[in-house]
Amino acid sequence: MTKKGPKEVKCVLVGDGGVGKTSMILSYTTGKIMTSYEPTCFDDYLVNIHTHNGQEKMQVSDTAGQETYDRLRTLSYYDTDVFIVCFSVEDKDSLENVKTKWIPEIKEFRPNTPFILVGTQTDLRGSVTDITDACVKTTKGKKLAKKFGAVDYLECSALELNGMDEIFTAAYHAAVTPKKKRRVWKSLKSAFKRKSVAEK
């Protein structure tokens, strides 16, 4: 009799169309930069996550953000272990939709499933004259993540190949770590950050 291995972790990406979900996963899996945008219907990827126990596998489902796919998209939520909720730091409307659409939707279908809030396209912050008014600041992202009940707030730039590894590793750990232990881990992480800042 063949012994079954551990269940593969399933991660689902959600967020408005055009915020960079597909670019993020493709840049992470291929190490290449996407130069054009093509709307996604549904695509699955198998990614390698490096942990203290070695290399683990995680299935990542890239979903369509367009309203046309609303009914189909929610079918992919079945058996999801963790969500990555994305918005563009350069598009405040996409953050507003996180509040009014994406978080309510995943909580309706998977109320006990952890999620990470991710600000994408951080490279665009440098392309605007007044970052205060035009872009979502990191501090605001962190504040809203705490308010929404996200496990963490992270940022990335697929164009600069920056931040993706941390995001998918954090998603994996959020999926496999019990809720009580996640709270302890977040407290330790915050304490470490405060100590690092104080020592500078």
C-alpha positions in Angstrom: 0.0 0.0 0.0 1.4 3.4 -1.0 1.6 5.9 1.8 0.1 9.3 1.0 2.3 12.3 1.4 1.2 15.6 3.1 -1.6 17.6 1.5 -0.4 20.1 -1.1 -1.0 23.7 0.0 -3.4 25.6 -2.2 -3.0 29.4 -2.6 -5.4 31.6 -4.6 -4.6 35.1 -5.9 -7.5 37.6 -6.0 -7.7 41.2 -6.9 -8.8 43.6 -9.6 -7.8 42.9 -13.2 -4.6 44.6 -14.2 -3.1 45.0 -10.7 -0.3 42.6 -11.5 -1.3 39.2 -10.1 -0.2 37.4 -13.2 3.0 39.3 -13.5 3.8 38.5 -9.9 3.4 34.8 -10.2 5.1 34.6 -13.7 8.0 36.6 -12.5 8.3 34.4 -9.4 8.2 31.1 -11.4 10.3 32.1 -14.4 12.5 34.9 -13.1 11.5 36.9 -16.2 9.7 40.3 -16.5 6.3 40.5 -18.2 6.2 43.4 -20.6 2.5 43.1 -21.7 -0.8 42.5 -20.0 -3.1 39.7 -21.0 -6.3 39.2 -19.0 -6.2 35.8 -17.2 -9.1 33.4 -17.0 -7.8 30.8 -14.6 -4.2 29.4 -14.4 -2.5 27.1 -12.0 1.1 27.0 -11.1 3.2 24.7 -8.9 5.9 26.7 -6.9 8.7 25.6 -4.7 8.8 27.0 -1.2 12.0 26.8 0.8 11.4 26.1 4.5 13.5 24.9 7.4 12.2 21.4 6.7 13.5 21.6 3.1 11.7 22.3 -0.1 7.9 22.2 -0.2 5.3 22.5 -3.0 2.4 25.0 -3.2 -0.2 25.2 -5.9 -1.0 28.8 -6.8 -4.2 29.6 -8.7 -4.3 32.9 -10.6 -7.8 34.1 -11.0 -9.6 36.6 -13.2 -10.5 39.9 -11.5 -13.1 40.9 -14.1 -16.8 40.8 -13.2 -17.5 38.5 -16.1 -15.8 35.7 -14.2 -17.3 36.3 -10.7 -19.4 33.1 -10.6 -16.6 30.9 -12.1 -13.9 32.4 -9.9 -15.5 31.5 -6.6 -15.5 27.8 -7.7 -11.7 27.9 -7.3 -12.0 28.9 -3.6 -13.0 25.3 -2.7 -10.3 23.7 -0.5 -8.1 26.9 -0.5 -5.6 27.1 2.3 -4.5 30.7 1.9 -5.4 33.8 -0.2 -3.2 36.5 -1.5 -5.3 39.6 -1.9 -3.7 42.1 -4.3 -4.1 45.7 -5.1 -1.8 48.2 -7.0 -0.2 50.8 -4.8 -0.6 53.2 -7.7 -4.4 52.6 -8.0 -6.4 53.6 -5.0 -9.6 52.2 -6.6 -8.1 48.7 -6.5 -7.5 49.1 -2.8 -11.1 50.3 -2.3 -12.3 47.2 -4.1 -10.2 45.1 -1.6 -12.4 46.5 1.1 -15.7 46.4 -0.7 -15.4 43.3 -2.9 -12.4 41.0 -2.4 -12.2 40.6 1.4 -16.0 40.2 1.7 -16.0 37.6 -1.1 -13.3 35.4 0.3 -14.8 35.7 3.8 -18.2 34.6 2.5 -16.8 31.5 0.9 -13.8 30.7 3.1 -14.4 32.5 6.4 -11.7 30.8 8.3 -9.0 30.8 5.6 -6.0 33.1 6.3 -5.0 35.8 3.8 -2.2 38.1 3.1 -2.7 41.6 1.7 -0.2 42.6 -1.0 0.6 45.9 -2.6 1.8 45.4 -6.2 3.6 47.6 -8.7 5.7 49.4 -6.2 8.0 50.5 -9.0 5.2 52.9 -10.1 5.7 54.9 -6.9 8.8 56.5 -8.5 6.9 57.5 -11.7 4.5 59.9 -10.0 5.4 63.4 -8.9 3.3 63.5 -5.7 3.5 60.1 -4.0 1.5 61.4 -1.0 -1.7 61.9 -3.0 -1.2 59.5 -5.9 0.0 56.2 -4.3 -0.9 54.1 -1.3 1.9 54.3 1.3 3.4 51.2 3.0 2.2 52.5 6.4 -1.4 52.7 5.1 -1.2 49.2 3.7 0.0 47.8 7.0 -2.7 49.7 8.9 -5.5 48.4 6.6 -4.1 44.8 6.7 -4.4 44.9 10.5 -7.9 46.3 10.3 -9.0 43.7 7.7 -7.6 40.8 9.7 -4.8 39.9 7.2 -1.9 37.7 8.4 0.5 40.2 7.0 1.0 43.1 4.6 3.8 42.8 2.0 4.7 44.6 -1.2 6.4 43.7 -4.5 7.4 44.8 -8.0 7.3 42.2 -10.7 9.1 44.7 -13.0 12.0 44.9 -10.5 11.8 41.2 -9.5 11.5 42.3 -5.9 9.4 40.9 -3.0 7.8 37.9 -4.6 9.8 35.3 -2.7 8.8 36.8 0.6 5.2 36.9 -0.4 4.8 33.3 -1.4 6.9 32.0 1.5 4.7 34.0 3.9 1.5 32.7 2.2 2.8 29.1 2.6 3.6 29.6 6.3 0.2 31.3 6.9 -1.5 28.2 5.4 0.4 25.6 7.5 0.7 27.5 10.8 -2.2 27.2 13.3 -3.9 30.6 14.1 -2.6 30.8 17.6 1.0 30.3 16.5 0.5 32.9 13.8 -0.3 35.5 16.4 2.8 34.6 18.4 4.9 34.8 15.2 3.5 38.2 14.3 4.3 39.5 17.8 7.9 38.3 17.6 8.2 39.7 14.1 7.0 43.1 15.2 9.3 43.1 18.2 12.3 42.2 16.1 11.5 45.1 13.6 11.2 47.6 16.5 14.5 46.4 17.9 16.2 46.7 14.5 14.9 50.3 14.0 16.0 51.3 17.6 19.5 49.9 17.0 20.0 51.9 13.8 
